[in-house]
Amino acid sequence: MSAESTPEPAIPGKDGTNGPRHRAGRRKKERSPHSKALLLIAWTAAGVVVLGGTGAGYVYFKLNGNIKTVDINQALGTDRPVKVDNGSENILVLGSDSRSGTNKKLGGGTDDGSARSDTAMIIHVYKGHKKASVVSIPRDTLVDRPECTDTKGVTHDAASGVMFNEAYSTGGSACTVKTVESVTGLRMDHYLEVDFAGFEKLIDELGGVPVTTTKAIKDPQSHLDLKAGTHTLNGKQALGLVRTRHGVGDGSDLGRIQLQQAFIKALVNQVKHVGVLTSPTKLYDLANTATKAVTTDSDLGSVNSLTSFANGLKSISSKNMTMVTMPVEYDPANPNRVIVEKSKARLVWTALKNDQPIPAAATKGTATGEAKGVVSTP
């Protein structure tokens, strides 16, 4: 479809323009995120084709029926960054903190009917699909949210200096994609969202994920209690690890992102290690759980589409994944919030737009958590 170029990203930051800010106070109960399982889902989807046999038709339609979709392109229209046709892809992977249904038990908090995008990652797959860069967006980043129309056709006014994760609670997936595209100047080719319950089940179906912790991690809020050493995390423990922010480091969202990124690398390694494609039973169980756990954009909303998409990702290993956090600094007016370090962030977005590696200078000297190296692959 045709697209029009968007203006220079409008983001409050060190050398950007700051609009009036609507601040939320210090929260007594943290709305903690869960990690994304994009590559796990992609690889299990890629293996659906080996199921075969007389039941293949049933399996296909059952898995196809599991997938929930949202029509991002229809909601956003043509007022978007131009799609760069250089063989690369940008995928926004999101996690909401909905406390409804099974997620209430896992996530804690109140079921108030709302949800926020407490974990967001842009995965840039380079031309050739051998390497990828992952950019985490801190949920507490103050941004200028553009006017957006959600998938129900409701238009939401623009707002200045609001937390990034409020885009999801305001207008759902479409407004989140619109906000990400406004902040980065990059077009998101695909959208994928995973929920608490689905994430836990995926890890259990996989048989757990081995990690090594260099420090003890204990956080009653995320139900996590790990001693220093090597562990094979089950679904509940894995969810606790990627949700914790008080159990290790400085208790910041930036530290939690560091734990999430380390866990994702361990997860990718485990998927490749267990060889899910060699066992039709294991493959089906994983694919059934994965397709129930995700919401995708319409273009990915079928087993065939996910399989084709996954085939382009399965060559990417954790060694070929660069993981960074969007360059930010702490807000001088509120240490519980961060603002974009605009000049350094521009280095990241320019590199990805040109399908180039993210330069080291882009993240040098920016705000970071204190959990780097606490979790690694054994």
N, C-alpha and C positions, 0 to 999 in steps of 0.2 A: 504494500500500500504506500501511497505517497506520504511524505512527512516534511514538515517545515522545521527549520533549525530554531532552537530555543536561544534566548539571550545568554550572555555570560552568567554562570551560576551565581545565584543570589544567596550568600551565606554570611551570617554574622561571624566575625572573627577578628583576629588581631589587626589586620589591615583592611578589613571589610567594613561595610556599613551596618551598624547595629540599630535595629528598630526597637520599639518599646517591648519589653519582655514581660511575659506573664509567668511568674515563677511558681513552682510548686514547692511547698515547704519540705523539710526533712521528713521522710516517710518512716513511720514506726515499723511497718511490715514491708519487707522488700517484695516486689513482684519479680521473682527470679526467672531467668530464661532457660530454655533447653537448647541443646545444640541441634544443628541441622544434619541430616543424614543423606545429603544429595548423592554422594558417590556410592553409598551403600544401596540406595534405591535404584540408582542408575545401573549398577552392575547386576543387581538381581533382575531388573527389568530386561536387561540384555540377555539374560539366560533363559527367559521364558520360552524361547524358540526350541530349546532342547527337550521340552516336555513331550511333544509328539504324541503318537498313539491315537486310539479312537476317542479319547476324552479331550483331545486338544481343543476342539471347538467349544466345549463346555468351559474348559479352563480359561480360554481367551475371553469369552463373554462374561464370565464371573469376575475376572480381574479387571476387565474393561469397566464393568459396572461399579467397581469399588472406587474408581478415581473421581474425585470432585474437581470441578474446573471453574475458573472465572474468566470472563472475556475482557482482558485488560485492554486489548487494542480497541474494542468497541467503546469502552468507557473513556479512554484517553483521546481518541480521535487522532488528528494530524498534528496537533500542537506539541510536538515532541522533538528531541534531538534526531538528527538524520542517522539512519542506520548505516554504519560503516561496513562496506562490503569488501573486507580484506581477509576473510576466512576465519576471523575470531568470533567469539560469542561472549556476551555478558549475561549472567544469570543472577537474579536477585533471590537469595535463599533466606526465608523469613521464618521466625517462630513467634507465635502469639502467646500471651499468658492468660488465655481464657480460663476461667475457673469453673466453667460449666461441666456437667457430666462427670466422666471419669477423671478429667483433668483437675477437678476440685480436690479430690483426694491426693493426687500427686503434687499439685502445685501449692496447696494451702490457700489462705486468703478467702475472700468473699465472692460468692457467685452473684455478681451484680449485673450480669448480662453483657458486660463489656470485655474488651480484650485489647492488649497493647503488643506492639512488636518489640519484645524485649531482647531479641537477638536478630541481627541483620548482617548478612555477608554478601558482598558482590564477588562472584566467582568469574574471573576473566579467563577464558580458555583461548590460548594462543593458536594462531594458524598452524595447522598440522596436528593439533590436538595431542601434543606430547607433553606440554607444560601448562601450568595454570598459576595465576596469582589470585589470592583471596584477600579481600579488604574488609575488615570488620568495622561496622559503624556503631560507635557507642550509643546506647539508647538515651543517655542523658545529655547528648549534644543539643545545644540550642541552635535552631535553624529557622530560616524563613520558609514557612510552608506555603506553597502556591495555592491558588484557587484550584479546586479539583472536583471532578464528578465521579461519584462512586458507581459500582456496577448496577445499582438500582436506579440510576439516573438522577440522583439527588446531588445538587451542586453545593459545595462547601466553600465558604469565604476563605481568602488567604489570611495568614496570621504571621506576625513577626516575633522572633525570639522565643519560640515554643520548643518543647522537647521533641526530639525526633520521633520517639515512639508514640507520640500522640497522633501522628498522621494515621496510624492504623485504627486507633479508637475513634477517630473522627470520621474517616471515610473508607476504612478497610483496605484491602489489597491495592485497589486502583489508586487511592490517594497516597499510599506508601510508595508505589512505583513512581508516581508523579513527583513526589518529594525527592526521591533518590535521583531521578533524572534532572531535577532542577538544581540540586546540590552539586552533582558531578558533571553535568553536561554530557553524560553518556546515555545512550539508549539501552534499555534493558531488553534483551532479546527473549528472555524467558523468566518466569516467576514460579517459585516452588515454596510451599509452606508445609511444615511438619508440626504435629501436636505432641503434648506431653505423653499421653498414653501410647501413641504410636511409636514414639522414640524408645520408650522403655521396652515395649514388645519386640522391636527390631533388634535391640541388643541381646535380649534373652534368646530370640530365635537364632541369632548368630553364634550363641554359645559363650557370650561374654567377650570383653576386650581387655587384653593384658596391658597394664601400665606400670610404671615405676614412679613412686613418689619419694622425693628427697627429704620431705618433711611430713610430720603428722598433720592431717587435715581433719578438724572436728568442727562441725557446724550444725547445731540442732535445727536451725531454720530450714536447711536443705536435707536434713536427715542423713548426714554423712559423717562417718567416723572411720578414718583410715590411718593406720600407723605408717611410718616411713618404711618403704620396702616395695616389693613387687606384688601386684594384685591382679586377679582376673575379675574385672568389674562386671557384675550382673546389671540388668536394666535399671533397677532402683538405684544402685550405687553410681552408675554412669550418669543418670539424670541428676543425682545429688552433686556430682563433681562439676558438671557444666552449669549448675545453678548457683553454686556456692560463691559468696563474695566475702563472708565474714570468717571463713574457716582458715584462710591463709592470706599472706601478703598484707596490704594496707586496707583491705575491705572495700576496695573501689570496683566499679564496673570495668575499669581498664585491666585490673588484675584478673577478673573473671574471664575476660576475653582471652587473656594469655592461657588460662587453663583450657578453655574451649578449643583454641587452636591446636594445643598440644594433643588433646583428646582426639580431634578429628584426624590428625596424622596417624595416631595409633589405630583408629577405626579403619582407615583406608588400608593400612598394613594388614589388619586382621581379615578384612574381606578378601584380600588377595591370598592370604595364607590358608584359609579354610577351604578354598576351592569350591565355592557353592555351585559352580556350573557342572560339577561331576556327579551330583546327587539330585535326581529329579524331585525326590521328596523334600529335601532341604530347600531346594530352589523354590518349589511351590509354596512352602510355608513362609519363606521370606518374601516372595513376591506378593502373596495374599496379604500379609501384614503391611508391607510397604505401600501397596496401592490403596489400602484403607487409611493409611496414616497421612497421605499427602493431599494437598490441593495444588493444582497447577494452572498455568495459563492455558487457554483453549488449544493452542498449537501443540501442547504436550499431553493433552487430555485423552490419550488412548494408549493401549499397550504397544501398538505398532510404533507410535510416535516416540514413546519412552524408550523402546528397544533401539530404534534408529539413533536417537539422541545418545543413549548409553554407549552404543558401539563406538561413538566418537570420543568417549571419555575413558574407556577402560584401559587405555595405554598409559594413563597418568598415574604415577606412583607418588607416594608422599615425598620422595626425594626431589621430585620435579614440581613441587608445590611451594610457592613463596607466600608466606602469610604475614600480613601487616595490619596495623590498626590505622584507620583514617587519621591523618595528622591533626591533633587537637592540643589545646592547652586549657588549664583550669580557668574557669571564669573568675576574674578578680572579685566580682560582686557576690559570688556564691561558690564555695569550693566543692559543693555537691553536684555541680554542673560543669560541662566543658564546652568550649567554643572552637570552631574550626580554625586551624592555623592556615589561613587562606593561601599564602604563597607556596607553602609546602604541599598542601592538598592539590594545588594546581599541577605540581610535578607528577603526582600520582595519576590524576585523570588524563593528563596529556600523554603520559607513557602508555596507558591502557588504550586510549583512543588511537594511538599510532601502533598498537600491538607490540610495544617494546617493554622490556623488563622495568620494574619500578626502581628508580635510582635510590641508592642508600641515603643520599642527601635529603630525600623526601621525608624521612622519619627521624633523622638525626636531631636531637635536642627537643623533641616533642614530649608531651606528657605520656607516661607509661605507668602501668601497674607495677606491683612488686612480687608477681608470681611466676616470672619467667624462670624456666628450668625446674620448677617444682614437680611437674609431671612430664614424663618422657616415655618413649617406647622402649621396653626392656630389650 
